[in-house]
Every structure is written in C-alpha cells, then in structure tokens.
Amino acid sequence: MPRMSTIVAVRKGDQICVAADTLTMWGSTRLSSEIVRNHEKLGKFGSNYIATVGPAVMQTLLRNHFGSLDKPPVLDSVDAVFTAFGKLHRQLKDDYFLNPSEESDDPFESSRFHCLVVNPSGIFGVYALRTVHEYSRYFAFGSGSEYALGALHAIYERLRSPKQIAMAALAAACDFDDASALPATVKTVRVKGVSAKPKKSTD
C-alpha cells in the first residue's frame, strides 16, 4: 500500500543527508505545516535520525518507545536495526493497539510503516514487514518515492553535496505527488571513519 509522504536519504563523500516532507493527510484533506505544528516526520533518537512514512502518529510512538529505554538505541548495523524494530513491533501491538493486518498472503505481521534510519554508520531502510536494507548511496520511501528515486538516479553524479541532492529529489516528489509537500525537514550527519577531502589551496 502507498505510504503517504516522501522521505529521502543520500550518502556522498563524508556526509549523509536525510530529508522529509511536512504535509499531513487525513483522507483527501491536505494540512500544511502552517496548520499542523507537530508535522515532523523526521526525529532524532540518540545518534540516529529516523524518518517515517505511514500513520501520522509514528513519530510520537517512536519518541515514546525509544524514550522508555534505559539507553539510546544503537542502530549501527542491519542486525541491530532488525532487532530494535522487532522490539518496537511488539510494543506497537501490546501497548499501542497496532492492527498488523495488511495483505492476507503476507508472511509476517506488518508494522504498517516504512522508515529510513540515518546515523554515522550509514543509511538503513526498514520495511513494514521489518526487512532491513543498508543503502550505499541513496534511497527514498513514500508515495512520492518513484519520482524521488528517478531524480536521485539522474542527479547523484552531477551534484557534490548530499543535501543538494536530497532536496532536489524531495522537491521533484513534492511537485508530482499530491500526498507530499514542502517545506522539508533536513538533517545531515558525518559518516564514521570517513575523512573530508582537504580543500584545494587558492594561493
């Protein structure tokens, strides 16, 4: 099923940028960030930024879940992300009354949202059935993701800044997808173990 909104993450050089649109949808009603104050689809949890598409309540649930832990979540590998989101799924069912039903032939219960996890270790995508992928360059989720991915493919090698690339891709999605809209929430992290290239001298 389509996940309303669009989120994008881009890794290039020594930086990773994650960006999310800020439109809230209730059925066919579009509520801009000027109307809804808590419009963020991108939150910070320890050293991680997590951008979500799906139910509007997801950022609230993530804050509640990760805030209840003794330590901030460690999401520095595919296995670590998988374990953390498996525990989240259990709490979504037990404490927040998640309805995990989607398609009748799904092999597992659905968490009913997709997300991008960005931290100094990389970009991790989590699907509704809790498949976790690590992305080497970029990815996008949401109802505008096809437009964003097309833009990412076209401009990744042409632009140097991951922020410029992410914003251009998100802008393309917001131009064509009626469930996504600017302004964007944007965050950038430095990749662990990667040194920035020294700038050329102008002397």
N, C-alpha and C positions, 0 to 999 in steps of 0.2 A: 504494500500500500504506500502511496506517496506520503512523505513526511514533510509537512508544511515548513517553510522557511528554507534558507540556504546557509550552509557553513562551509568554509574553505580553509585549508592549511597548506602552507608552502614552505619547503626547506630549500635553501640555497646558500652556498658559502658557509658561514659560521652562524647563521641565524635561521629561525623558524618563525613564521608569522601565521596566526590564526585569526580569522575574521568571521563575523556572524551578522546577518541582517537583524532588524529590530521590529519587524511587523508582527502584530498579534492578530490571529484569525479566530473568529468564532462563527463557524459555519461560513456563510458568504460575507460576513461583516468584517471589514478591514479596520483595524485600530492601529494608528501610527504611534511612534514613540513619543509624540507630543501629547497623546491622550493617555497612554499607559505608562506610568512611571517605572514600574518593575518589568521592563521589556527585555532585559538581558537574556540572551541565550548562550552566553559565554561567562563562566565563573572560574575563580581561582581557588584551588584546593591544595594547600601545601605548595610544592614547586610545580604543580600541574595546572594547566588551563584546560577546561573541558567545555566544549561547545556541543549543544544538543539540538536535535530536530525531533519533533513529536509533540506530546502534550505540553501545554504551556507551563504546567506545574513542575516540569522536570528540574529546573534549576533550584527551586525551593526544596524538592526532595533530596537533591544532591547535597545541598547545604546542611539539611537535617541529618542525612545519613553520615556523611564524612565528618560533620561536626560532632557526632556522637562517639567517634573513635578516640582511643587514647592517644594515637599518633596520627599525623597527616598520612594520607595514602601514599604508598610507594608504587609508582606505575611506570617502571623503567624498563619493562620488557613485555613481550607478548604474554608470557605465562603470568607475570604479576598482574597485568591488566585483566586477563581472563579470570584469575582468582578473585580479584577485587569486585568485578562486576557480577560474578556468580553470587557473592555475598550480598551485593546490592539487590539482586533479583529476589533473593529470599526475603529481604526486608520489605521490598516493594509489595510482595504478596502478603506477608504476615502482618505488617504494621500499616500499610497504606492502601490495602484492598485492591491491588492491581488485578485487572481482568486480563489474564495471559492468553486469551483465545484470539487467534487471527485466522489463518487458513487451516482447514480440517486435516490436511496432509502434512502440516509442519512436523518435523521430527522432535522438536522440543517446544516448551512453553516460550512465548515471546515476552520480552521486556517492554515492548511497544515503543521503543525509541532507538535512534541511532546517534552516535556521538563521535567526535574527534577529540582525542587526548593529545595534548602537546606539552612537552617538557624538555629539559636539556638532553634527554636520551633519544628523542625523536618524535615522530607522528604515528599515532596508533588510532585505527578506526575500529569502533565496536558496533556490531550489527545487532538487530533486535533479538536474534537467537544466540547472541553472545559469541559469535565468531569474531576473532580479533585479527586484524591485519596490521603490519607495520609498513608504512609508505616511505620510500626513499626520496621522493621529490615533492609530490603533492597529492591531494585528494579533496573531494567535495561530497557532501551528503545533502539531501533535502529535495524539495520539489523543483528547485532550480538547478540541481546538480549537473544535469546534462549540458546546460548552457555554460555553467562554470567550468566543467571539465574540458569542453571544447575550447574555451578561451585559454585555459591553462596550457593545453597542448600547443596552442598557436603562439603563445607569448613567452613561455617559460625560458627559452633560449635567448630571447630578444631583450629581456629586461634583467637588470642585475639585482635589484632589491626585491626580496621576498614580500615585503609589504606592498610594493607597487604591483607585483604580480597578483597577490591575493586580492587587492582592492579592485583591480581591473576585472578579474574573474567574477568577483561578487557583484560588481556593477553590471556586468553582462547578464548575470542571472536575474538581477532585480529589474532590468529593462524588459525581459521577456517572460518572466514567471510572475503570475498575478498573486502568488502567496508569499512573495519576498519583496522587501523594500528597504532602501537606505533611510537614515544613516546607518553606519555599521559600528559594531564594537570590535576593536582591533587590538591585539596584543602580540608582542614579539619576545622571544627568548633566545639566549645564546646557546649554541649546541655544545654539549660537554665534550671536551677533548679536541675541539677544533679551534685553531688559532686564526684570527682575522689576518688576511694578507696585508702586509705593510703597504702604505700608500707610497706611490712614486714621488720622489723628490721633485719639487718645482724649481729648484735652484739652477 
